[in-house]
Amino acid sequence: MKVRIDFTVDVDAEVIRRLMRDHHETDETLKEFLVSFCSSGSAIILDDHVESSISEMHTTRVVREQLD
């Protein structure tokens, strides 16, 4: 089942840019980095929660990331 999730995050841009510079070798824009990081991180958390709660393996795949 595919579900579209649309949300906005409020971050301190300078802190995130420093994180990107110091700990991630990337040429992504700030927006690209946040979309990728938030979507992949959420998928991992959901799968971990399913496994720890009901002892079932689950794989969430991000099938589309929209940057507009």
C-alpha positions in Angstrom: 0.0 0.0 0.0 1.3 3.4 -0.9 0.5 6.4 1.3 1.5 10.0 0.5 2.8 11.9 3.5 3.4 15.6 3.2 4.9 17.6 6.1 7.0 20.6 6.9 10.0 20.7 9.3 11.3 23.8 11.0 15.1 23.6 11.6 18.0 25.9 12.4 19.5 26.1 8.9 23.0 27.0 10.2 23.1 24.0 12.5 22.0 21.6 9.8 24.5 23.1 7.3 27.2 22.6 9.9 26.1 19.0 10.4 26.2 18.5 6.6 29.6 20.0 6.3 31.2 18.3 9.3 29.6 14.8 9.2 28.2 14.2 5.7 30.1 14.3 2.5 27.3 15.5 0.3 26.7 17.9 -2.5 23.0 18.0 -1.7 21.2 21.3 -1.0 19.8 21.8 2.5 16.3 20.9 1.3 17.5 17.7 -0.5 19.4 16.6 2.6 16.4 17.1 4.9 14.0 15.4 2.6 16.3 12.4 2.2 17.3 12.3 5.9 13.7 12.6 7.3 12.1 10.2 4.9 14.7 7.4 5.3 15.0 7.9 9.1 11.2 7.7 9.5 11.1 4.5 7.5 13.8 2.9 9.7 12.0 3.9 12.9 8.7 2.5 11.7 10.3 -0.8 10.8 12.1 -1.0 14.1 8.8 -0.2 15.9 6.9 -3.0 14.1 9.6 -5.5 14.9 9.9 -4.6 18.6 6.1 -4.3 19.1 4.7 -7.3 17.3 7.8 -9.3 16.4 7.2 -9.1 12.7 9.8 -8.1 10.1 8.7 -5.2 7.9 10.4 -3.1 5.2 9.2 0.4 4.5 10.4 1.7 1.1 10.4 5.4 0.2 9.2 5.2 -3.3 9.1 8.9 -4.1 10.7 12.0 -2.6 9.3 15.3 -3.9 11.5 18.4 -3.7 9.3 21.1 -5.1 
